[in-house]
Amino acid sequence: MPDQSIIILKISDISYDGEYKYSSGELSQELVRSVSENGILQPLSVFSENDKFRIITGHNRYKAALENGVQEIPAFICDLNLFDFNSFVLMKNYHNQISPVNKLKYIYNFKVTDLQFLKKLNVPVAFTDLERCSRILDLPAEIIDYLDIKNVNYKVIEKITGLDACNLKILSDLIKPVQMKINIFRDIVSMLSDFSRFGIACDFSDIKFESLKKYEDDVVGRMKTLRFPRLSASLEKSGAILQKYKNSGIEIRLPEYFEGNSISFRFDVKNVNDFNRKMTSLQNVKMSDIEELLKLL
């Protein structure tokens, strides 16, 4: 429990790098304005660690103070042992308030090796190695921040650690100007992973940020052209064939980016007569069209 008295700490004496706190958005400007006008009204809760103080509660108040240039912050000093702190971390995890990358920060900073405890944190065994945690946390700051803010999962983190230095820098540069959508980020990581494996060179320095959607479309479009050089031509060839049968109520599905060895057919049926019509249309599908689509795979 915290002491009853409040002490004033220099902001430089507080250790903070985003641990234990998952935020789904930017810092509230209302909080920033409140701190600017009134200071920190509710003291932080901290505990002592290696001549510094680590935040337990009050991460956003701390960030708002930093943004306002505040030099001193009121705080409660908590007498907290590692067992208590572990319990606190588990509670945050239970309420989904700690991102995967911040779990790795916690594992590394506190040299946690208790596999039973890590299992409760839902950390995959492959990520419990301290050396591996260190390599992940050495990723560029822009990437670490994005992984935290967007709550990026371990599967994507795994792919990022497999990128070569060139593609890692590209990823860092691409996310600097924007907080792109997580599904776009995953696609970009996946394609950069392919670039690393296949030795594909790429340059995005000419793509300027005008709006989030245009920026995402331009980046992903460039990547798809590089990753799938036949994509545009294949889309053009397949488009006319697919549309012809779609007008008859039959949808022909191709594997994403034409990477696969089979195509599938889909149609919806409302009644028996509708079924008979669709089956007739299916029988009228030209073998030459199917052969042409299969050649594109």
C-alpha positions as CSV (number, residue, x, y, z in Angstrom):
1,M,0.0,0.0,0.0
2,P,1.2,3.6,-0.7
3,D,2.5,5.8,2.2
4,Q,0.0,8.3,3.5
5,S,2.3,11.2,2.6
6,I,2.9,12.6,-0.8
7,I,6.4,13.4,-2.0
8,I,7.6,15.5,-4.9
9,L,9.8,13.7,-7.4
10,K,11.9,15.1,-10.2
11,I,10.5,13.9,-13.5
12,S,14.1,12.8,-14.4
13,D,14.0,10.4,-11.5
14,I,11.0,8.5,-12.9
15,S,11.7,5.5,-15.2
16,Y,9.2,5.1,-18.0
17,D,9.3,3.5,-21.5
18,G,5.7,2.4,-21.9
19,E,5.8,-0.8,-19.9
20,Y,2.6,-2.4,-18.6
21,K,0.3,0.1,-20.3
22,Y,-1.6,-0.5,-23.5
23,S,-3.2,2.6,-25.0
24,S,-5.6,2.3,-28.0
25,G,-5.2,6.0,-29.0
26,E,-3.2,9.1,-28.6
27,L,-2.8,11.0,-25.3
28,S,-5.9,12.9,-24.4
29,Q,-5.4,16.6,-25.2
30,E,-7.9,17.4,-22.5
31,L,-5.5,15.8,-20.0
32,V,-2.6,17.7,-21.5
33,R,-4.5,21.0,-21.2
34,S,-5.5,20.2,-17.6
35,V,-1.9,19.6,-16.5
36,S,-0.9,22.8,-18.3
37,E,-3.5,24.8,-16.4
38,N,-3.7,23.0,-13.0
39,G,-0.6,20.8,-12.7
40,I,-0.9,17.1,-11.6
41,L,-4.0,16.9,-9.4
42,Q,-3.8,13.2,-8.7
43,P,-0.4,11.9,-7.6
44,L,1.2,9.0,-9.4
45,S,1.8,5.7,-7.7
46,V,5.4,4.5,-8.1
47,F,7.9,2.1,-6.5
48,S,11.6,2.3,-6.1
49,E,13.9,0.4,-8.5
50,N,17.6,0.8,-8.9
51,D,17.8,4.5,-7.8
52,K,14.8,5.3,-10.1
53,F,11.1,5.2,-9.6
54,R,8.9,3.0,-11.8
55,I,5.3,4.0,-12.5
56,I,2.5,1.7,-11.3
57,T,-0.4,4.0,-12.1
58,G,-0.4,7.4,-13.8
59,H,1.3,6.7,-17.1
60,N,-0.8,9.2,-19.0
61,R,-0.4,11.9,-16.3
62,Y,3.4,11.4,-16.6
63,K,3.3,11.7,-20.4
64,A,1.1,14.8,-20.1
65,A,3.6,16.3,-17.7
66,L,6.4,15.6,-20.1
67,E,4.5,17.3,-22.9
68,N,4.0,20.4,-20.7
69,G,7.6,20.6,-19.6
70,V,6.8,19.9,-16.0
71,Q,9.9,19.2,-13.9
72,E,8.4,17.8,-10.7
73,I,5.5,15.5,-10.1
74,P,3.6,14.5,-6.8
75,A,3.7,10.8,-6.1
76,F,2.9,8.1,-3.6
77,I,5.9,5.7,-3.0
78,C,4.6,2.2,-2.7
79,D,6.3,-0.5,-0.7
80,L,6.0,-3.2,-3.4
81,N,7.9,-6.4,-3.7
82,L,8.3,-8.4,-6.9
83,F,5.5,-10.8,-6.0
84,D,3.1,-7.9,-5.5
85,F,4.2,-6.4,-8.8
86,N,3.8,-9.7,-10.6
87,S,0.2,-9.8,-9.3
88,F,-0.3,-6.3,-10.6
89,V,1.0,-7.3,-14.0
90,L,-1.3,-10.3,-14.1
91,M,-4.3,-8.1,-13.3
92,K,-3.4,-5.7,-16.1
93,N,-3.1,-8.7,-18.4
94,Y,-6.5,-10.1,-17.3
95,H,-8.1,-6.7,-18.3
96,N,-6.2,-6.7,-21.7
97,Q,-4.2,-3.6,-20.6
98,I,-0.8,-4.8,-21.5
99,S,0.4,-5.3,-25.1
100,P,2.5,-8.2,-26.2
101,V,5.6,-6.1,-26.7
102,N,5.3,-4.6,-23.2
103,K,5.0,-8.1,-21.8
104,L,8.4,-8.7,-23.4
105,K,9.7,-5.5,-21.8
106,Y,8.5,-6.8,-18.5
107,I,10.2,-10.2,-19.0
108,Y,13.5,-8.7,-20.0
109,N,13.6,-5.8,-17.4
110,F,12.8,-8.2,-14.5
111,K,14.6,-11.2,-15.9
112,V,11.4,-13.3,-15.5
113,T,12.1,-17.0,-16.1
114,D,9.2,-18.6,-14.2
115,L,7.4,-20.5,-17.1
116,Q,4.3,-21.1,-15.0
117,F,4.0,-17.3,-14.4
118,L,4.7,-16.6,-18.1
119,K,2.0,-19.1,-19.1
120,K,-0.5,-17.0,-17.1
121,L,0.7,-14.0,-19.1
122,N,-0.1,-15.9,-22.3
123,V,3.4,-15.4,-23.6
124,P,4.4,-18.1,-26.1
125,V,7.3,-20.2,-25.0
126,A,9.4,-19.1,-28.0
127,F,9.3,-15.5,-26.7
128,T,10.4,-16.2,-23.1
129,D,14.1,-16.4,-23.9
130,L,15.8,-13.2,-22.5
131,E,18.2,-12.9,-25.4
132,R,15.4,-13.0,-27.9
133,C,13.4,-10.4,-25.9
134,S,16.5,-8.2,-26.0
135,R,16.8,-8.5,-29.8
136,I,13.1,-7.6,-30.2
137,L,13.4,-4.6,-27.8
138,D,16.4,-3.4,-29.9
139,L,14.1,-2.8,-32.8
140,P,13.8,0.9,-33.9
141,A,11.8,3.0,-31.5
142,E,9.1,3.8,-34.1
143,I,8.4,0.1,-34.6
144,I,8.4,-0.6,-30.8
145,D,5.9,2.3,-30.3
146,Y,3.6,1.1,-33.0
147,L,3.7,-2.5,-31.7
148,D,2.6,-1.1,-28.3
149,I,0.0,1.3,-29.5
150,K,-1.6,-1.1,-31.9
151,N,-1.3,-4.2,-29.6
152,V,0.4,-6.1,-32.4
153,N,0.4,-9.9,-31.8
154,Y,3.4,-12.2,-31.5
155,K,3.0,-13.7,-35.0
156,V,3.6,-10.3,-36.6
157,I,6.4,-9.5,-34.2
158,E,8.0,-12.8,-35.2
159,K,8.0,-11.8,-38.9
160,I,9.5,-8.4,-38.1
161,T,12.4,-9.9,-36.3
162,G,13.2,-11.9,-39.4
163,L,13.5,-8.8,-41.6
164,D,17.0,-7.9,-42.8
165,A,18.5,-4.5,-41.9
166,C,17.4,-2.8,-45.1
167,N,13.7,-3.9,-44.9
168,L,13.7,-3.1,-41.2
169,K,14.7,0.5,-41.9
170,I,12.0,0.6,-44.7
171,L,9.4,-0.5,-42.2
172,S,10.5,2.1,-39.7
173,D,10.5,4.9,-42.3
174,L,7.1,3.9,-43.6
175,I,5.4,4.1,-40.2
176,K,7.1,7.4,-39.0
177,P,4.6,9.8,-40.6
178,V,1.4,7.8,-39.8
179,Q,-0.3,5.4,-37.5
180,M,-1.4,3.1,-40.3
181,K,-4.2,0.6,-39.9
182,I,-3.1,-2.7,-38.3
183,N,-4.3,-4.8,-41.3
184,I,-2.2,-2.7,-43.7
185,F,0.7,-2.9,-41.3
186,R,0.4,-6.7,-41.3
187,D,0.3,-6.9,-45.1
188,I,3.4,-4.6,-45.3
189,V,5.3,-6.8,-42.8
190,S,4.4,-9.9,-44.7
191,M,5.6,-8.5,-48.1
192,L,8.8,-7.1,-46.6
193,S,9.4,-10.5,-45.2
194,D,9.1,-11.9,-48.7
195,F,11.4,-9.1,-50.0
196,S,14.0,-10.2,-47.4
197,R,13.7,-13.9,-48.5
198,F,13.8,-13.3,-52.2
199,G,16.3,-10.4,-52.2
200,I,13.8,-7.9,-53.7
201,A,15.0,-4.3,-53.6
202,C,12.5,-1.5,-53.0
203,D,12.4,2.2,-52.6
204,F,9.5,4.3,-51.2
205,S,11.2,7.6,-50.8
206,D,9.2,9.2,-53.5
207,I,5.8,8.4,-51.8
208,K,4.7,11.5,-49.9
209,F,2.0,11.6,-47.2
210,E,-1.1,13.5,-48.3
211,S,-3.8,11.5,-46.6
212,L,-3.8,8.2,-44.6
213,K,-5.8,6.2,-47.2
214,K,-3.8,7.5,-50.2
215,Y,-0.5,6.8,-48.4
216,E,-1.5,3.3,-47.5
217,D,-2.8,2.6,-51.0
218,D,0.3,4.0,-52.6
219,V,2.7,2.0,-50.3
220,V,0.7,-1.3,-50.6
221,G,0.2,-0.8,-54.4
222,R,4.0,-0.4,-54.9
223,M,4.7,-3.4,-52.7
224,K,2.3,-5.6,-54.6
225,T,3.8,-4.6,-57.9
226,L,7.3,-5.5,-56.7
227,R,6.2,-8.7,-54.9
228,F,3.9,-9.9,-57.6
229,P,5.3,-8.5,-60.9
230,R,2.6,-10.2,-63.0
231,L,-0.2,-9.1,-60.7
232,S,-1.5,-6.1,-62.9
233,A,-1.5,-8.2,-66.1
234,S,-3.1,-11.2,-64.3
235,L,-5.9,-9.0,-62.8
236,E,-6.7,-7.5,-66.2
237,K,-6.8,-11.0,-67.9
238,S,-8.9,-12.6,-65.2
239,G,-11.3,-9.6,-64.7
240,A,-13.2,-10.0,-67.9
241,I,-13.7,-13.8,-67.4
242,L,-14.8,-13.4,-63.7
243,Q,-17.3,-10.7,-64.5
244,K,-18.8,-12.7,-67.4
245,Y,-19.8,-15.6,-65.0
246,K,-20.6,-13.3,-62.1
247,N,-23.4,-11.8,-64.2
248,S,-24.8,-15.4,-64.4
249,G,-24.8,-15.6,-60.7
250,I,-21.6,-17.7,-60.4
251,E,-18.6,-16.4,-58.5
252,I,-15.2,-17.9,-59.5
253,R,-12.6,-17.4,-56.7
254,L,-8.9,-17.2,-57.4
255,P,-6.2,-17.5,-54.6
256,E,-4.9,-14.2,-53.3
257,Y,-2.2,-12.7,-55.5
258,F,-2.7,-15.7,-57.8
259,E,-0.5,-17.8,-55.5
260,G,-2.0,-21.3,-55.4
261,N,-2.9,-24.2,-57.7
262,S,-6.7,-24.3,-57.7
263,I,-9.7,-22.1,-58.2
264,S,-13.2,-22.5,-56.6
265,F,-16.8,-21.8,-57.6
266,R,-19.5,-20.3,-55.4
267,F,-23.1,-19.5,-56.0
268,D,-26.1,-18.8,-53.8
269,V,-29.4,-20.7,-54.1
270,K,-32.8,-19.3,-53.0
271,N,-35.0,-22.1,-54.3
272,V,-35.1,-25.3,-56.5
273,N,-35.6,-23.3,-59.7
274,D,-32.8,-21.0,-58.8
275,F,-30.6,-24.1,-58.2
276,N,-31.4,-25.5,-61.6
277,R,-30.6,-22.2,-63.3
278,K,-27.3,-22.0,-61.5
279,M,-26.4,-25.6,-62.4
280,T,-27.2,-24.8,-66.1
281,S,-24.9,-21.8,-65.9
282,L,-22.2,-23.9,-64.3
283,Q,-22.4,-26.5,-67.1
284,N,-22.0,-23.6,-69.6
285,V,-18.7,-22.5,-68.2
286,K,-16.2,-22.8,-71.0
287,M,-13.2,-25.0,-70.5
288,S,-11.0,-22.6,-72.3
289,D,-11.8,-19.9,-69.7
290,I,-10.9,-22.3,-66.9
291,E,-7.7,-23.2,-68.6
292,E,-6.8,-19.5,-69.0
293,L,-7.5,-18.8,-65.3
294,L,-5.4,-21.8,-64.2
295,K,-2.5,-20.5,-66.3
296,L,-2.4,-17.3,-64.3
297,L,-1.7,-19.2,-61.0
